[in-house]
Amino acid sequence: MKNRLFAVALGLLGVWGCAVAQAQIQLAGITEVSGAGVAAGSSFKNGYLMGISEVNAAGGILGQQLALTQYDIDTNADAAKAAAAKAVAASPKPFAILGPVFSSMTASAMSQTGESGIPHFTGGEAASLTRKFHPSLLRTSLSQLGSMPRLGALITHGVGARKIGLIWVDNEFGHDGRAVLLPVLKRSGATVEFDGPVKSGQKDFAQTVTGLKAAGVDALLLYVNEGEAIGILKQLQAQGFDKPIVSDGLVAAQKVIDGAGSAIDGVLVHMNLSTELTGGPVQDFVSRYVARYGARPDQNSMKGFIAVQTLKAGIEMAGKVDPALFLKTLKDKRLERKRYPELMSSVSYDYFGDLNRESYFAVIKGGASHIVATIRATDGGSVELLNGKQIALNSNEFRSEIKASH
């Protein structure tokens, strides 16, 4: 009997010792899996689930495994706020929060995470998110303050448009993007001849497109979420709109490309992230993602994956699992692609949590986006062509490259 009790005690000690050895870094995922944000939210979630799985398979971070508590939300502000409140109050407290990906959902969640000290990764790009100054908010792609000058340069310098039509989604993402974009266009000498908001989740765009055509614009700048993009592009095709269409990288999501079919051919996009970069870690990521999920990733998948890889890089640089030290380290260092290839680009964060990294100009045709040029400078002064040549963004040579691409 004594020997049996001793064996049981040894077994319990072994389990306890294993638990100590397998200490966990707790994470909370808050993502849109239904409603208007389902396409973006599901992709973002897939990205960070893959990142967590791969980090754990490689031994974790500083010997600790990542553990996730998932909060699936409808694309609803109250649901996002409630999920964030639960995550912050959880025991053990999460080291980091991943999501939401929509700016409006992130803004609601931020009201609960702002004083928590928990690093909060968002896929949202609305400029107002970091303007609110949330001490632990971290973006997973460029904010609108970084991307709008590049998008504006594509339609004014690349396309040469002076009379512009603007269709934008009437939510926080769309309002903030428009507010940053309008002065960018004005500085380039362009005017907005048609200014057409559409509702999130709207289905009928016939009246909007009719008004756009009547305005006699040189080109359309389409700034909407994935949910509206397919219907708008099909309506543009149905009404015979034949001017250049320029858009943000959200429109280059594979679900939009597949859903819009031939209506998206020739659309020019500025992409914060792209799965079309040839060779290296990007295509390795794409191959692993396809093997795991049976579908190609989009930029939201990359955002989720990069959030986990940034977490890993920052903790390793800090040398300990400490949220405050992690934030201080991340905002004081540049994460170089050579050292952290899974980030897919060298990146740096400013004091407010805004990210600086390269982005891309691309054209959509044949069911895929094809990169035309890489833009490295934050102010968008020059681009690098696929052959490695650096040219000025406002040059005739850049305009010729854009014209030739589509």
C-alpha positions in Angstrom: 0.0 0.0 0.0 2.8 2.4 1.0 4.6 1.6 -2.3 1.4 2.3 -4.2 0.9 5.7 -2.5 4.5 6.6 -3.1 4.1 5.8 -6.8 1.0 8.0 -7.0 2.8 10.8 -5.2 5.7 10.6 -7.7 3.2 10.6 -10.5 1.6 13.8 -9.2 5.0 15.4 -8.8 5.8 14.5 -12.4 2.5 16.1 -13.6 3.3 19.2 -11.5 6.8 19.4 -12.8 5.6 19.1 -16.4 3.1 21.9 -15.8 5.9 24.1 -14.5 8.1 23.3 -17.5 5.2 24.0 -19.9 4.4 27.4 -18.6 2.0 29.2 -20.9 1.7 32.7 -22.4 -2.0 33.4 -22.4 -3.6 35.1 -25.4 -7.2 36.3 -26.1 -8.6 36.3 -29.7 -11.5 38.6 -30.5 -12.7 38.3 -34.0 -15.7 38.8 -36.3 -17.0 35.5 -37.5 -20.4 36.6 -38.6 -22.0 39.8 -39.9 -20.4 42.3 -42.3 -16.9 41.6 -41.0 -17.0 37.8 -41.4 -14.6 37.6 -44.4 -11.9 39.8 -42.8 -12.4 38.4 -39.3 -12.2 34.8 -40.3 -9.1 35.4 -42.3 -7.5 37.3 -39.4 -8.4 34.5 -37.0 -7.0 31.8 -39.4 -3.7 33.8 -39.6 -3.1 34.0 -35.9 -4.3 30.4 -35.2 -1.6 29.2 -37.7 1.0 31.5 -36.1 0.2 30.1 -32.6 0.4 26.5 -33.9 3.7 27.1 -35.6 5.3 29.0 -32.8 4.3 26.2 -30.3 5.6 23.5 -32.6 9.0 25.3 -32.7 9.2 25.3 -28.9 7.2 28.4 -28.0 8.6 31.7 -26.9 11.4 31.6 -24.3 10.4 28.0 -23.6 6.7 28.8 -23.0 3.8 27.7 -25.1 1.1 30.0 -26.3 -2.4 29.3 -25.1 -5.5 31.0 -26.7 -8.9 31.8 -25.3 -11.1 32.6 -28.3 -14.0 35.1 -28.3 -16.0 34.9 -31.5 -18.1 38.0 -32.1 -20.7 39.2 -34.5 -19.7 42.4 -36.3 -21.3 44.3 -33.5 -19.8 47.0 -31.3 -21.5 45.9 -28.1 -20.3 42.3 -28.7 -16.8 43.5 -29.2 -16.9 45.6 -26.1 -18.3 42.7 -24.0 -15.7 40.3 -25.3 -12.9 42.7 -24.5 -14.2 43.1 -21.0 -14.3 39.4 -20.5 -10.7 39.0 -21.8 -9.4 41.7 -19.6 -11.1 40.3 -16.5 -10.0 36.7 -17.2 -7.8 34.8 -14.8 -5.0 34.2 -15.7 -4.8 37.6 -17.4 -3.9 37.4 -21.1 -0.5 38.7 -22.1 -1.9 40.0 -25.4 -5.2 40.5 -27.2 -5.5 39.7 -30.9 -8.2 41.6 -32.8 -10.8 42.7 -33.8 -9.8 43.4 -37.4 -12.5 46.1 -38.2 -11.7 49.6 -37.0 -15.2 50.2 -35.5 -15.0 46.9 -33.6 -11.5 47.7 -32.4 -12.7 51.2 -31.1 -15.3 49.5 -29.0 -12.9 46.9 -27.6 -10.3 49.6 -26.9 -12.7 51.2 -24.3 -12.0 48.0 -22.2 -8.3 47.4 -22.8 -7.0 51.0 -22.6 -6.0 50.9 -18.9 -5.2 47.2 -18.7 -1.6 47.3 -19.8 -2.3 44.4 -22.1 -0.7 44.7 -25.6 -3.7 44.9 -28.0 -3.0 44.0 -31.6 -5.6 45.2 -34.2 -6.0 44.7 -37.9 -8.0 48.0 -38.0 -6.5 50.8 -40.1 -8.6 53.8 -39.1 -6.4 56.8 -38.3 -8.5 57.7 -35.2 -7.5 54.5 -33.4 -4.0 55.6 -32.6 -5.0 59.3 -32.4 -7.0 58.3 -29.3 -3.8 57.3 -27.7 -4.2 53.8 -26.3 -0.9 53.1 -24.5 -0.8 49.4 -25.6 -2.4 49.4 -29.0 -0.3 47.9 -31.8 -1.3 47.8 -35.5 -0.6 44.8 -37.8 -0.4 47.0 -40.9 0.0 50.6 -41.9 -2.6 53.1 -40.5 -4.5 55.4 -42.9 -2.0 58.2 -42.0 0.7 56.0 -43.6 -1.3 54.4 -46.5 -3.5 57.3 -47.7 -0.6 59.4 -49.2 0.4 56.3 -51.1 -3.1 55.5 -52.3 -3.5 59.2 -53.3 -0.3 59.1 -55.2 -1.4 56.0 -57.1 -4.5 57.7 -58.5 -3.1 61.2 -59.0 0.5 60.4 -60.1 0.1 56.9 -61.4 -3.2 57.2 -63.2 -2.9 61.0 -63.8 -6.5 61.7 -62.6 -7.6 65.2 -61.8 -11.4 64.8 -61.5 -11.9 61.9 -59.0 -15.0 60.0 -58.0 -14.9 58.7 -54.4 -17.1 55.8 -53.1 -16.4 55.1 -49.5 -18.0 53.0 -46.7 -19.9 54.9 -44.1 -18.3 53.6 -40.9 -15.3 54.6 -38.8 -12.8 53.1 -41.3 -14.4 55.0 -44.2 -14.8 58.3 -42.4 -11.3 58.3 -41.2 -9.9 57.3 -44.5 -11.8 60.0 -46.4 -10.7 62.6 -43.8 -7.1 61.8 -44.4 -7.4 61.3 -48.2 -9.1 64.6 -49.1 -6.2 66.9 -48.2 -3.8 64.4 -49.9 -5.8 64.7 -53.2 -6.1 68.5 -52.8 -2.3 68.9 -52.4 -1.9 67.0 -55.7 -4.2 69.4 -57.5 -7.1 66.9 -57.8 -10.8 67.6 -57.1 -13.4 65.2 -55.8 -16.3 65.5 -58.3 -18.4 62.7 -56.8 -18.5 61.9 -53.1 -20.6 58.8 -52.5 -20.9 57.1 -49.1 -22.4 53.6 -49.0 -23.6 51.8 -45.9 -21.8 48.8 -44.4 -23.6 45.7 -45.6 -25.5 47.6 -48.4 -26.5 45.4 -51.4 -28.0 47.8 -54.0 -25.5 50.2 -55.6 -27.3 51.1 -58.8 -28.1 54.7 -57.7 -24.6 55.3 -56.5 -23.0 54.2 -59.8 -25.5 56.2 -61.8 -24.5 59.3 -59.9 -20.8 58.5 -60.4 -21.2 58.2 -64.2 -23.1 61.5 -64.4 -20.2 63.3 -62.6 -17.8 62.8 -65.5 -14.8 61.8 -63.5 -11.4 60.7 -64.7 -11.1 57.8 -62.3 -12.8 56.2 -59.3 -11.3 55.7 -55.9 -13.1 52.9 -54.2 -12.6 52.8 -50.4 -14.9 50.1 -48.9 -14.8 46.8 -47.0 -14.8 43.4 -48.7 -18.6 43.1 -48.1 -19.5 46.0 -50.3 -16.8 45.7 -52.9 -18.2 42.8 -54.9 -21.6 44.4 -55.4 -20.1 47.8 -56.4 -17.7 46.3 -58.9 -20.4 44.3 -60.5 -22.6 47.3 -60.7 -19.8 49.4 -62.3 -19.4 46.7 -64.9 -23.2 46.4 -65.5 -23.5 50.1 -66.1 -20.4 50.2 -68.4 -18.2 52.4 -66.2 -14.9 52.5 -68.3 -12.6 54.8 -66.3 -9.7 53.5 -64.2 -10.6 52.1 -60.7 -8.1 52.5 -57.9 -8.7 50.9 -54.5 -7.2 49.8 -51.2 -5.8 46.4 -50.6 -9.0 45.2 -48.9 -10.5 44.9 -52.4 -7.7 42.6 -53.4 -8.8 39.9 -50.9 -9.2 36.6 -52.7 -12.9 36.4 -51.7 -13.5 39.7 -53.5 -11.5 38.7 -56.5 -13.4 35.4 -56.8 -16.7 37.0 -56.1 -16.4 39.9 -58.5 -15.0 37.8 -61.4 -14.3 39.8 -64.5 -15.6 43.0 -62.9 -12.4 43.4 -61.0 -10.0 43.0 -63.9 -7.7 46.0 -64.3 -8.4 47.5 -60.8 -5.3 49.1 -59.4 -4.6 48.7 -55.7 -2.4 50.0 -52.9 -1.7 47.0 -50.7 -0.4 47.3 -47.1 0.5 43.6 -47.3 0.6 41.2 -50.3 0.7 37.4 -50.7 2.0 37.9 -54.3 5.6 38.7 -53.4 7.7 36.0 -55.2 10.0 33.8 -53.3 11.2 33.9 -49.7 9.1 33.9 -46.5 5.9 35.2 -48.1 5.5 32.3 -50.5 6.5 29.9 -47.7 3.7 31.4 -45.6 1.2 31.0 -48.5 2.2 27.4 -49.1 1.8 26.5 -45.5 -1.5 28.4 -45.2 -3.0 26.6 -48.3 -1.9 23.3 -46.9 -3.6 24.1 -43.6 -6.8 25.7 -44.8 -7.2 24.7 -48.4 -7.5 28.3 -49.6 -5.1 31.1 -50.3 -4.5 33.7 -47.6 -5.3 37.4 -48.0 -3.8 40.5 -46.3 -6.0 39.9 -43.2 -4.6 36.4 -42.9 -1.2 38.0 -43.0 -2.1 40.5 -40.3 -3.2 37.8 -37.9 -0.1 35.8 -38.5 2.2 38.8 -38.2 0.6 39.7 -34.9 1.8 36.4 -33.4 5.3 36.7 -35.0 5.6 40.3 -33.7 4.7 39.0 -30.2 7.4 36.4 -30.5 10.1 38.8 -31.8 9.3 41.4 -29.2 9.3 39.0 -26.2 12.6 37.5 -27.4 14.2 40.9 -27.7 12.9 41.9 -24.3 14.3 38.7 -22.8 11.4 37.9 -20.5 7.7 37.5 -20.6 6.7 41.0 -19.3 4.0 43.1 -21.1 5.4 46.5 -20.0 8.9 45.5 -21.1 7.6 44.0 -24.3 5.9 47.3 -25.2 8.9 49.4 -24.3 11.2 47.2 -26.3 9.0 47.0 -29.4 8.6 50.8 -29.6 12.4 51.3 -29.2 13.7 48.8 -31.7 13.5 48.0 -35.4 12.6 44.4 -36.2 14.8 43.4 -39.1 13.5 40.9 -41.7 16.9 39.2 -41.7 16.5 38.3 -38.1 12.8 37.7 -38.1 11.9 36.5 -41.6 8.3 35.5 -40.5 7.5 39.2 -40.3 8.0 39.3 -44.1 9.4 42.8 -43.9 11.5 44.9 -41.6 9.1 46.8 -39.3 9.1 49.5 -36.6 6.6 50.9 -34.2 6.2 54.5 -33.1 5.2 55.7 -29.6 1.5 55.5 -30.5 1.6 51.9 -31.9 1.6 52.9 -35.6 3.5 50.6 -37.8 6.0 51.5 -40.6 6.8 49.0 -43.3 7.0 48.7 -47.0 3.8 48.5 -49.1 2.9 47.7 -52.7 1.2 48.9 -55.8 -0.5 46.1 -57.8 -3.0 45.4 -60.5 -5.7 42.7 -60.4 -6.1 40.6 -63.4 -6.6 36.9 -64.2 -7.9 36.1 -60.7 -4.9 37.5 -58.8 -3.1 40.7 -57.8 0.2 41.3 -59.5 2.7 43.7 -57.9 3.9 46.6 -60.1 6.1 48.4 -57.6 7.2 48.4 -54.0 7.1 51.6 -52.0 9.5 51.8 -49.1 9.5 55.4 -47.8 6.8 56.5 -45.4 6.2 59.8 -47.4 5.8 57.9 -50.6 8.5 59.8 -52.5 9.8 56.9 -54.6 9.1 53.4 -55.6 11.1 50.3 -56.5 10.1 48.5 -59.7 10.2 44.7 -60.0 13.6 45.0 -61.8 15.0 46.8 -58.7 15.1 50.2 -60.3 14.2 53.2 -58.1 12.1 55.9 -59.7 10.3 59.0 -58.4 6.6 58.5 -57.6 5.6 61.7 -59.5 7.6 60.9 -62.6 6.3 60.1 -66.1 8.2 56.8 -65.9 6.0 55.7 -63.0 2.9 56.7 -64.8 4.0 54.7 -67.8 4.6 51.7 -65.6 1.1 51.9 -64.2 -0.5 52.4 -67.6 1.4 49.4 -68.9 0.4 47.2 -66.0 -3.4 47.2 -66.8 
